[in-house]
Amino acid sequence: MQDNLFRLTTEQVNQNSKHIDEQDAMGIVKIMNKEDENTVEAVRRQLPQIALAIDAIVERLSDGGRMFYVGAGTSGRLGVLDASECVPTFGVPAEMVQGIMAGGEQALHSSLLDGLEDDFDLGQNSVSDYKMTEKDVVVGITASGRTPFVLGALQKAQENNIFTIGLCNNDEPSMKSYCNIVIAPVVGPEVIVGSTRLKSGTSQKMVLNMLSTGSMIKLGKVYDNYMVDVVPNNEKLIVRAVRIVKEITGIDTVSATKYLELSGMNAKVAIIMILTESSKEEAEELLTKSNGFIAKAIKLRVN
């Protein structure tokens, strides 16, 4: 098992960062920055698989399904982070996108529980614990592609006819046999040998950004390139919502604020009210008929 681990690309010695311990601060960051360039290219090579994954995710979320990120250590924390940011950014219910991490919430703050990543059965149990069904999709995240907790969840999901996506950073990962789609940005050896919180983690964050954002765009959570389903629950987000309404409709700040208040602090409804000269109730009805897409709602009103 140990020998197999050290054969992984992510565990190899990076010749470009040899003697990094002898560098000054500028030397260190130059080496790291140069290596990070490989990360962007590695993700670019996976764009076809990422696009396929987005289509699969949208199909399930639009039918009332949920997306679960499953991981451990750095990978698990990144999944929980991306899931938690979907609520304020896109206004989705918290249960739509969820992060499952070996060790639970406590493991977010403590690496002492990272050993639970070796528990295959614990990963399997998570599928039952979250009452996953065929409508859902599971995204397993593991740099090595062989973390038992993640493999357990993927295997159990597969047995239950749940669509599975694997995200890893090595060629020919063990997870391959448990996944409908594998996204594998191979970023090469880490700057610090085996420290997958670096390039591997960066690439995972990039891919998760694409999966969640791409899916939300296709679900109507974005109009033009504005986050129109933003939840204005603090001062910064209220200001952002006002700006979104103002810039899309071309009205002034005072009027945008007024319409946002009339809409019940719903930027989408406010925008439709303004652009179609509708009441709040009419705008909400148009939005419902258009499945949440502003452009479609406007066309419905015009026609």
Residue frames as qw, qx, qy, qz and C-alpha x, y, z in Angstrom:
[[0.000, 0.886, 0.463, 0.000, 0.00, 0.00, 0.00],
 [0.306, -0.810, 0.108, 0.488, 2.78, 2.41, 0.97],
 [0.438, -0.166, 0.593, 0.655, 4.80, 1.56, -2.15],
 [0.254, 0.600, 0.662, 0.370, 1.78, 2.21, -4.36],
 [0.117, -0.926, -0.261, 0.245, 1.25, 5.59, -2.70],
 [0.333, -0.680, 0.302, 0.579, 4.74, 6.75, -3.53],
 [0.426, 0.147, 0.679, 0.580, 4.27, 5.86, -7.19],
 [0.191, 0.839, 0.507, -0.050, 1.53, 8.49, -7.54],
 [0.409, 0.597, 0.112, 0.680, 2.34, 11.66, -9.49],
 [0.295, -0.864, -0.048, -0.405, 1.31, 13.80, -6.53],
 [0.783, -0.600, 0.120, 0.112, 3.91, 12.04, -4.36],
 [0.804, 0.323, 0.011, 0.500, 6.89, 12.46, -6.68],
 [0.447, -0.554, -0.015, 0.703, 9.82, 14.79, -6.00],
 [0.384, 0.904, 0.186, 0.021, 9.55, 18.07, -7.90],
 [0.734, 0.027, 0.075, 0.674, 12.95, 18.76, -9.43],
 [0.183, 0.690, 0.170, 0.679, 12.00, 22.40, -10.04],
 [0.423, -0.819, 0.023, -0.388, 11.67, 23.10, -6.32],
 [0.853, -0.128, -0.287, 0.417, 14.80, 21.31, -5.12],
 [0.475, -0.051, -0.244, 0.844, 16.68, 23.43, -2.57],
 [0.151, -0.746, -0.348, -0.546, 13.65, 25.71, -2.08],
 [0.635, -0.696, -0.267, 0.205, 14.67, 25.80, 1.57],
 [0.583, -0.235, 0.067, 0.775, 17.76, 27.78, 0.57],
 [0.187, 0.565, 0.395, 0.700, 15.78, 30.48, -1.26],
 [0.031, 0.113, 0.341, -0.933, 14.84, 33.90, 0.05],
 [0.408, 0.462, 0.586, -0.527, 11.14, 34.87, 0.11],
 [0.465, 0.614, -0.216, -0.600, 11.18, 36.16, -3.47],
 [0.174, 0.343, -0.887, -0.255, 12.85, 32.95, -4.67],
 [0.235, 0.171, 0.915, -0.280, 10.22, 30.84, -2.91],
 [0.467, 0.567, 0.395, -0.551, 7.23, 32.67, -4.38],
 [0.360, 0.573, -0.497, -0.543, 8.74, 32.68, -7.89],
 [0.044, 0.145, -0.982, -0.110, 9.09, 28.90, -7.79],
 [0.281, 0.363, 0.800, -0.386, 5.56, 28.46, -6.47],
 [0.421, 0.626, 0.073, -0.652, 4.09, 30.87, -8.99],
 [0.271, 0.449, -0.716, -0.460, 5.86, 29.13, -11.87],
 [0.042, 0.036, 0.998, -0.038, 4.55, 25.75, -10.75],
 [0.361, 0.462, 0.572, -0.574, 1.01, 27.12, -10.44],
 [0.377, 0.472, -0.382, -0.700, 1.06, 27.84, -14.17],
 [0.148, 0.093, -0.962, -0.211, 0.90, 24.07, -14.70],
 [0.219, 0.316, 0.789, -0.480, -2.33, 23.98, -12.73],
 [0.442, 0.530, 0.055, -0.722, -4.24, 26.15, -15.20],
 [0.397, 0.391, -0.689, -0.464, -3.14, 24.02, -18.15],
 [0.015, -0.004, -0.992, 0.126, -3.98, 20.79, -16.32],
 [0.350, 0.445, 0.593, -0.573, -7.53, 22.01, -15.70],
 [0.417, 0.524, -0.271, -0.691, -7.83, 23.21, -19.30],
 [0.222, 0.226, -0.903, -0.291, -7.15, 19.68, -20.53],
 [0.041, 0.249, 0.932, -0.260, -10.15, 18.46, -18.50],
 [0.316, 0.200, 0.057, -0.925, -12.71, 20.94, -19.85],
 [0.521, -0.027, -0.650, -0.553, -14.61, 18.34, -21.94],
 [0.432, -0.244, -0.845, 0.199, -15.12, 16.14, -18.86],
 [0.029, -0.240, -0.458, 0.856, -16.06, 19.16, -16.73],
 [0.394, 0.086, -0.246, -0.881, -18.68, 20.22, -19.29],
 [0.544, -0.142, -0.780, -0.275, -20.17, 16.71, -19.35],
 [0.306, -0.247, -0.754, 0.526, -20.30, 16.75, -15.55],
 [0.162, 0.160, 0.186, -0.956, -22.12, 20.09, -15.53],
 [0.522, -0.032, -0.493, -0.695, -24.79, 18.76, -17.90],
 [0.532, -0.201, -0.822, 0.043, -25.28, 15.70, -15.68],
 [0.173, -0.219, -0.581, 0.764, -25.52, 17.85, -12.55],
 [0.298, 0.087, -0.056, -0.949, -28.04, 20.25, -14.11],
 [0.530, -0.129, -0.703, -0.456, -30.22, 17.37, -15.27],
 [0.491, -0.307, -0.776, 0.252, -30.50, 16.13, -11.71],
 [0.109, -0.235, -0.400, 0.879, -30.75, 19.44, -9.86],
 [0.333, 0.009, -0.252, -0.908, -33.49, 20.62, -12.21],
 [0.625, -0.224, -0.663, -0.347, -35.45, 17.48, -11.33],
 [0.642, -0.667, 0.019, -0.377, -35.30, 18.15, -7.60],
 [0.904, -0.047, -0.283, 0.316, -32.07, 16.26, -6.98],
 [0.386, -0.899, 0.186, 0.088, -29.10, 17.29, -4.87],
 [0.666, 0.556, -0.405, 0.288, -25.34, 17.43, -5.35],
 [0.749, -0.651, 0.102, 0.066, -23.01, 16.03, -2.71],
 [0.393, 0.707, -0.540, 0.233, -19.29, 16.75, -2.55],
 [0.909, -0.417, 0.005, 0.003, -17.52, 13.96, -0.65],
 [0.557, 0.607, -0.410, 0.392, -13.93, 14.27, 0.51],
 [0.762, -0.550, -0.183, 0.287, -11.39, 14.21, 3.33],
 [0.567, -0.312, 0.069, 0.759, -8.66, 16.58, 4.47],
 [0.037, -0.356, 0.207, 0.911, -8.00, 19.46, 2.08],
 [0.128, -0.161, -0.759, -0.618, -10.27, 17.98, -0.60],
 [0.222, -0.583, -0.777, 0.082, -13.15, 17.64, 1.84],
 [0.164, -0.593, -0.271, 0.741, -12.71, 21.19, 3.11],
 [0.017, 0.177, -0.435, -0.882, -12.77, 22.54, -0.43],
 [0.186, -0.361, -0.827, -0.389, -16.00, 20.67, -1.12],
 [0.234, -0.657, -0.618, 0.361, -17.66, 22.03, 2.01],
 [0.138, -0.451, 0.024, 0.881, -16.48, 25.54, 1.12],
 [0.088, -0.024, -0.599, -0.795, -17.90, 25.43, -2.41],
 [0.234, -0.497, -0.823, -0.146, -21.20, 23.98, -1.19],
 [0.235, -0.628, -0.489, 0.558, -21.62, 26.60, 1.53],
 [0.080, -0.359, 0.159, 0.916, -21.03, 29.46, -0.92],
 [0.008, -0.298, -0.772, -0.562, -23.83, 28.35, -3.26],
 [0.137, -0.686, -0.685, 0.202, -26.51, 29.56, -0.84],
 [0.086, -0.752, -0.143, 0.638, -25.60, 33.28, -0.60],
 [0.128, -0.325, 0.533, 0.770, -24.30, 33.50, -4.17],
 [0.188, -0.080, -0.758, -0.620, -27.12, 31.76, -6.01],
 [0.518, -0.125, 0.203, -0.821, -30.00, 31.77, -3.52],
 [0.654, -0.018, -0.708, -0.264, -30.43, 28.01, -3.56],
 [0.793, -0.542, 0.003, -0.276, -31.71, 25.97, -0.60],
 [0.255, -0.694, 0.667, -0.090, -28.90, 24.75, 1.65],
 [0.775, -0.074, 0.623, -0.076, -29.79, 21.13, 0.92],
 [0.744, 0.648, -0.020, -0.162, -29.30, 21.47, -2.86],
 [0.629, 0.547, -0.457, 0.311, -25.50, 21.43, -2.70],
 [0.713, -0.673, 0.145, -0.135, -23.90, 19.78, 0.34],
 [0.359, 0.620, -0.668, 0.202, -20.39, 18.97, 1.44],
 [0.924, -0.367, -0.031, -0.100, -19.67, 15.70, 3.24],
 [0.254, 0.719, -0.591, 0.265, -16.32, 15.42, 4.97],
 [0.770, -0.109, -0.592, 0.213, -14.69, 12.51, 6.76],
 [0.387, -0.130, -0.516, 0.753, -14.85, 13.46, 10.43],
 [0.086, -0.812, -0.578, -0.020, -17.76, 15.86, 9.99],
 [0.030, 0.958, 0.078, 0.275, -17.79, 19.52, 10.96],
 [0.608, -0.742, 0.208, 0.192, -15.07, 19.14, 13.57],
 [0.780, 0.007, 0.367, 0.506, -12.65, 17.97, 10.87],
 [0.355, 0.854, 0.180, 0.334, -12.99, 21.33, 9.13],
 [0.167, -0.928, 0.230, -0.239, -10.92, 22.88, 11.90],
 [0.545, -0.591, 0.593, -0.039, -8.75, 19.97, 13.00],
 [0.559, 0.473, -0.645, -0.217, -6.47, 17.68, 11.03],
 [0.288, -0.308, 0.845, -0.328, -6.56, 15.24, 13.95],
 [0.717, 0.239, 0.528, -0.387, -9.63, 13.62, 12.38],
 [0.457, 0.593, -0.477, -0.461, -8.06, 13.23, 8.94],
 [0.134, -0.252, 0.958, 0.010, -7.37, 9.58, 9.77],
 [0.587, 0.333, 0.604, -0.424, -11.05, 8.88, 9.17],
 [0.488, 0.590, -0.362, -0.532, -10.31, 9.19, 5.47],
 [0.126, 0.319, -0.932, -0.117, -9.17, 5.56, 5.65],
 [0.404, 0.165, 0.789, -0.433, -12.64, 4.33, 6.69],
 [0.116, -0.056, -0.759, -0.639, -14.27, 2.83, 3.58],
 [0.167, -0.505, -0.847, 0.026, -17.43, 1.80, 5.49],
 [0.075, -0.589, -0.337, 0.731, -17.86, 5.32, 6.89],
 [0.103, 0.265, -0.419, -0.862, -17.93, 6.63, 3.33],
 [0.195, -0.248, -0.874, -0.368, -20.50, 4.03, 2.34],
 [0.154, -0.549, -0.727, 0.383, -22.66, 4.95, 5.33],
 [0.001, 0.368, 0.042, -0.929, -22.77, 8.60, 4.25],
 [0.210, -0.099, -0.666, -0.709, -24.92, 7.64, 1.25],
 [0.372, -0.499, -0.780, -0.062, -27.55, 6.19, 3.58],
 [0.278, -0.449, -0.443, 0.725, -27.12, 8.88, 6.23],
 [0.092, 0.322, -0.107, -0.936, -28.00, 11.59, 3.70],
 [0.574, 0.444, 0.627, -0.285, -30.80, 9.48, 2.17],
 [0.086, 0.463, -0.520, -0.712, -29.37, 9.82, -1.33],
 [0.723, 0.397, 0.520, -0.222, -31.53, 8.70, -4.26],
 [0.628, 0.286, 0.525, 0.498, -31.23, 8.23, -8.02],
 [0.190, 0.936, 0.252, 0.155, -32.14, 11.90, -8.43],
 [0.378, -0.875, 0.201, 0.224, -28.90, 12.98, -6.74],
 [0.721, 0.577, -0.267, 0.275, -25.29, 13.23, -7.91],
 [0.725, -0.633, 0.103, 0.250, -22.14, 12.50, -5.91],
 [0.475, 0.785, -0.308, 0.251, -18.81, 14.22, -6.59],
 [0.862, -0.424, -0.022, 0.276, -15.93, 12.40, -4.91],
 [0.239, 0.907, -0.272, 0.214, -12.85, 14.58, -4.36],
 [0.812, -0.487, 0.244, 0.211, -9.44, 13.08, -3.60],
 [0.130, 0.824, -0.477, -0.278, -6.02, 14.14, -4.88],
 [0.289, -0.351, 0.881, 0.129, -4.73, 10.57, -4.89],
 [0.629, 0.138, -0.472, -0.602, -7.88, 9.12, -6.45],
 [0.615, -0.012, -0.788, 0.026, -7.80, 6.32, -3.89],
 [0.185, -0.279, 0.548, -0.766, -8.97, 7.70, -0.52],
 [0.124, -0.207, -0.970, 0.038, -11.08, 4.89, 1.07],
 [0.171, 0.472, 0.541, -0.675, -13.72, 7.22, 2.57],
 [0.365, 0.480, -0.221, -0.767, -14.38, 8.71, -0.87],
 [0.274, 0.158, -0.872, -0.373, -14.26, 5.37, -2.66],
 [0.046, 0.266, 0.909, -0.319, -16.75, 3.95, -0.17],
 [0.320, 0.537, 0.311, -0.716, -19.23, 6.73, -0.89],
 [0.362, 0.441, -0.498, -0.653, -18.78, 6.40, -4.65],
 [0.144, 0.041, -0.978, -0.146, -19.18, 2.63, -4.61],
 [0.140, 0.402, 0.795, -0.433, -22.35, 2.78, -2.53],
 [0.342, 0.553, 0.038, -0.759, -23.76, 5.56, -4.69],
 [0.292, 0.319, -0.732, -0.526, -23.03, 3.54, -7.81],
 [0.027, -0.139, -0.987, 0.082, -24.78, 0.49, -6.33],
 [0.181, 0.576, 0.621, -0.501, -27.83, 2.70, -5.77],
 [0.424, 0.575, 0.536, 0.451, -27.83, 3.99, -9.38],
 [0.121, -0.932, -0.099, 0.327, -26.70, 7.46, -8.31],
 [0.621, 0.717, -0.064, 0.311, -24.66, 9.37, -10.87],
 [0.691, -0.607, 0.071, 0.386, -21.03, 9.64, -9.73],
 [0.444, 0.838, -0.162, 0.271, -18.27, 12.08, -10.65],
 [0.806, -0.384, -0.057, 0.446, -14.67, 11.72, -9.52],
 [0.204, 0.939, -0.175, 0.213, -12.21, 14.60, -9.13],
 [0.838, -0.422, 0.143, 0.314, -8.58, 13.66, -8.59],
 [0.107, 0.914, -0.340, -0.195, -5.01, 14.60, -9.55],
 [0.362, -0.410, 0.809, 0.213, -3.48, 11.33, -10.71],
 [0.541, 0.272, -0.599, -0.524, -3.70, 9.20, -13.84],
 [0.626, -0.049, -0.766, -0.137, -5.50, 5.86, -13.61],
 [0.284, -0.364, 0.530, -0.711, -7.05, 6.48, -10.18],
 [0.020, 0.115, 0.976, -0.186, -8.70, 3.71, -8.15],
 [0.348, 0.413, 0.445, -0.714, -11.92, 5.74, -8.22],
 [0.244, 0.262, -0.571, -0.738, -12.25, 5.26, -11.99],
 [0.215, -0.159, -0.941, -0.206, -14.27, 2.05, -11.68],
 [0.065, -0.524, -0.730, 0.433, -16.76, 3.77, -9.38],
 [0.069, 0.563, 0.081, -0.819, -17.44, 6.87, -11.51],
 [0.585, 0.675, 0.450, 0.010, -19.54, 7.79, -14.52],
 [0.411, 0.845, -0.079, 0.332, -17.16, 10.68, -15.20],
 [0.721, -0.439, -0.074, 0.531, -13.61, 11.23, -13.96],
 [0.215, 0.948, -0.074, 0.224, -12.05, 14.71, -13.97],
 [0.846, -0.350, 0.028, 0.401, -8.30, 14.35, -13.47],
 [0.258, 0.928, -0.202, 0.176, -6.20, 17.52, -13.74],
 [0.888, -0.172, -0.085, 0.417, -2.72, 16.03, -13.34],
 [0.018, -0.994, 0.087, -0.069, -0.74, 19.00, -12.01],
 [0.633, 0.479, -0.476, 0.378, 2.52, 17.14, -11.47],
 [0.628, -0.225, -0.542, 0.511, 4.65, 16.82, -8.34],
 [0.267, -0.929, -0.252, -0.041, 3.98, 19.34, -5.59],
 [0.201, 0.819, -0.331, 0.424, 6.43, 22.10, -4.68],
 [0.331, -0.471, 0.714, -0.398, 6.68, 20.48, -1.25],
 [0.296, 0.107, -0.923, -0.221, 6.69, 16.71, -1.78],
 [0.241, -0.344, -0.906, 0.048, 3.24, 15.23, -1.18],
 [0.044, 0.375, 0.432, -0.819, 1.65, 18.51, 0.02],
 [0.132, 0.414, 0.762, 0.480, -1.53, 18.25, -2.06],
 [0.035, -0.805, -0.433, 0.404, -3.00, 21.35, -0.43],
 [0.155, -0.524, 0.304, 0.780, -0.90, 23.23, -3.01],
 [0.202, 0.224, -0.587, -0.751, -1.29, 22.64, -6.76],
 [0.151, -0.270, -0.938, -0.155, -3.72, 19.75, -6.37],
 [0.031, -0.588, -0.625, 0.512, -5.92, 21.77, -4.02],
 [0.105, 0.471, -0.135, -0.865, -5.78, 24.78, -6.34],
 [0.203, 0.045, -0.765, -0.610, -6.89, 22.71, -9.31],
 [0.125, -0.419, -0.894, 0.099, -9.71, 21.16, -7.29],
 [0.036, 0.586, 0.364, -0.722, -10.95, 24.59, -6.28],
 [0.162, 0.331, -0.429, -0.825, -10.90, 25.68, -9.93],
 [0.211, -0.137, -0.893, -0.374, -12.89, 22.63, -11.02],
 [0.094, -0.516, -0.775, 0.352, -15.43, 22.98, -8.20],
 [0.100, 0.480, 0.049, -0.870, -15.90, 26.64, -9.17],
 [0.251, 0.159, -0.637, -0.711, -16.76, 25.48, -12.68],
 [0.187, -0.270, -0.942, -0.075, -19.08, 22.68, -11.59],
 [0.047, -0.585, -0.637, 0.500, -21.16, 24.81, -9.24],
 [0.105, 0.531, -0.048, -0.840, -21.11, 28.05, -11.23],
 [0.165, 0.108, -0.740, -0.643, -21.69, 26.37, -14.58],
 [0.122, -0.388, -0.914, 0.001, -24.61, 24.42, -13.14],
 [0.004, -0.618, -0.483, 0.620, -26.16, 27.49, -11.56],
 [0.124, 0.365, -0.338, -0.859, -25.87, 29.45, -14.80],
 [0.242, -0.056, -0.831, -0.498, -27.74, 26.69, -16.62],
 [0.170, -0.495, -0.825, 0.215, -30.39, 26.68, -13.87],
 [0.000, 0.788, 0.380, 0.485, -31.16, 30.36, -14.45],
 [0.552, -0.690, -0.264, 0.386, -29.33, 31.71, -11.41],
 [0.348, -0.384, 0.215, 0.828, -27.37, 34.17, -13.56],
 [0.447, 0.815, 0.368, -0.024, -28.63, 36.84, -15.97],
 [0.382, 0.858, -0.299, 0.166, -26.04, 38.15, -18.41],
 [0.642, 0.184, -0.605, 0.433, -23.10, 37.79, -16.02],
 [0.270, -0.482, 0.336, -0.763, -24.84, 39.04, -12.88],
 [0.214, -0.108, -0.933, 0.270, -25.61, 36.88, -9.82],
 [0.362, -0.340, -0.210, -0.842, -29.27, 37.83, -9.85],
 [0.749, -0.430, -0.468, -0.186, -30.27, 35.25, -7.24],
 [0.324, 0.277, -0.562, 0.709, -27.90, 36.74, -4.65],
 [0.485, -0.659, -0.574, 0.041, -29.35, 36.67, -1.13],
 [0.142, 0.629, -0.169, 0.745, -29.07, 40.25, 0.24],
 [0.705, -0.587, -0.398, 0.003, -28.75, 39.32, 3.92],
 [0.559, -0.513, -0.118, 0.641, -25.98, 41.72, 4.89],
 [0.071, 0.849, 0.005, -0.524, -24.96, 45.28, 4.03],
 [0.163, -0.427, 0.668, 0.587, -22.45, 44.26, 1.34],
 [0.213, 0.228, 0.899, 0.307, -24.92, 42.00, -0.43],
 [0.193, 0.788, 0.502, -0.302, -27.74, 44.56, -0.20],
 [0.022, 0.754, -0.268, -0.600, -25.48, 47.09, -1.92],
 [0.182, -0.191, 0.837, 0.480, -24.59, 44.47, -4.52],
 [0.266, 0.506, 0.820, 0.018, -28.25, 43.65, -5.16],
 [0.162, 0.852, 0.204, -0.453, -29.07, 47.34, -5.64],
 [0.062, -0.599, 0.539, 0.589, -26.16, 47.67, -8.07],
 [0.270, 0.087, 0.907, 0.311, -27.30, 44.60, -10.01],
 [0.258, 0.712, 0.639, -0.137, -30.84, 45.96, -10.39],
 [0.042, 0.849, -0.047, -0.525, -29.51, 49.40, -11.30],
 [0.125, -0.487, 0.661, 0.558, -27.01, 48.24, -13.94],
 [0.279, 0.220, 0.900, 0.253, -29.33, 45.74, -15.63],
 [0.179, 0.751, 0.634, -0.043, -32.30, 48.09, -15.86],
 [0.357, 0.398, 0.161, 0.830, -30.52, 51.42, -16.25],
 [0.314, -0.854, -0.291, -0.295, -32.43, 53.18, -13.46],
 [0.072, 0.698, -0.435, 0.564, -30.88, 55.25, -10.67],
 [0.282, 0.118, -0.843, 0.443, -29.82, 54.01, -7.24],
 [0.352, 0.008, 0.457, -0.817, -32.82, 55.43, -5.40],
 [0.753, 0.157, -0.181, -0.612, -35.27, 53.80, -7.80],
 [0.608, 0.216, -0.764, 0.000, -33.36, 50.51, -7.76],
 [0.039, 0.097, -0.781, 0.616, -33.50, 50.48, -3.96],
 [0.547, 0.077, 0.227, -0.802, -37.22, 51.20, -4.05],
 [0.784, 0.192, -0.405, -0.430, -37.98, 48.37, -6.47],
 [0.432, 0.210, -0.843, 0.244, -35.79, 45.97, -4.55],
 [0.196, -0.023, 0.659, -0.726, -37.78, 46.74, -1.40],
 [0.677, 0.167, 0.006, -0.717, -41.09, 46.38, -3.28],
 [0.701, 0.259, -0.623, -0.232, -39.95, 43.00, -4.60],
 [0.878, -0.460, 0.051, -0.122, -39.30, 41.65, -1.11],
 [0.283, -0.738, 0.584, 0.185, -35.52, 41.98, -1.60],
 [0.783, 0.156, 0.573, 0.184, -35.60, 39.69, -4.63],
 [0.095, -0.525, 0.402, 0.744, -33.37, 41.11, -7.37],
 [0.157, 0.148, 0.857, 0.469, -34.89, 38.91, -10.07],
 [0.060, 0.718, 0.690, -0.069, -38.42, 40.02, -9.30],
 [0.087, -0.780, -0.062, 0.617, -37.33, 43.68, -9.11],
 [0.158, -0.307, 0.606, 0.717, -35.63, 43.46, -12.52],
 [0.092, 0.365, 0.853, 0.362, -38.68, 41.88, -14.17],
 [0.011, -0.781, -0.515, 0.353, -40.99, 44.44, -12.54],
 [0.078, -0.693, 0.161, 0.698, -38.94, 47.25, -14.04],
 [0.096, -0.248, 0.714, 0.648, -38.25, 45.80, -17.50],
 [0.049, -0.347, -0.863, -0.364, -41.81, 44.56, -18.07],
 [0.275, -0.249, 0.081, -0.925, -43.65, 47.24, -16.06],
 [0.616, -0.299, -0.703, -0.191, -45.25, 44.52, -13.98],
 [0.581, -0.670, 0.174, -0.429, -46.51, 44.32, -10.43],
 [0.231, -0.497, 0.814, -0.193, -44.67, 42.15, -7.91],
 [0.733, 0.095, 0.608, -0.290, -47.28, 39.41, -8.29],
 [0.756, 0.627, -0.017, -0.184, -47.12, 39.51, -12.09],
 [0.242, 0.737, -0.629, 0.044, -43.32, 39.41, -12.05],
 [0.442, -0.321, 0.804, -0.234, -43.33, 36.42, -9.70],
 [0.814, 0.322, 0.407, -0.260, -45.77, 34.61, -11.98],
 [0.604, 0.739, -0.281, -0.096, -43.61, 35.31, -15.03],
 [0.031, -0.640, 0.756, -0.137, -40.58, 34.04, -13.16],
 [0.655, -0.083, 0.702, -0.267, -42.38, 30.84, -12.20],
 [0.807, 0.516, 0.196, -0.210, -43.55, 30.20, -15.76],
 [0.515, 0.763, -0.388, 0.041, -40.01, 30.74, -17.08],
 [0.929, -0.167, -0.233, 0.233, -38.44, 28.36, -14.53],
 [0.559, -0.700, 0.003, 0.444, -36.43, 31.22, -13.02],
 [0.548, 0.105, 0.338, 0.757, -34.88, 32.56, -16.25],
 [0.036, 0.640, 0.175, -0.747, -35.17, 36.35, -16.50],
 [0.068, 0.270, -0.568, -0.774, -34.68, 36.48, -20.28],
 [0.112, -0.288, -0.907, -0.284, -37.50, 33.95, -20.79],
 [0.054, -0.620, -0.634, 0.460, -39.74, 35.82, -18.36],
 [0.058, 0.525, -0.100, -0.843, -39.30, 39.06, -20.31],
 [0.129, 0.067, -0.756, -0.638, -40.12, 37.31, -23.60],
 [0.069, -0.446, -0.890, 0.062, -43.27, 35.83, -22.06],
 [0.013, 0.658, 0.376, -0.653, -44.44, 39.32, -21.11],
 [0.084, 0.425, -0.385, -0.815, -43.64, 40.80, -24.52],
 [0.177, -0.044, -0.858, -0.480, -45.40, 38.01, -26.35]]
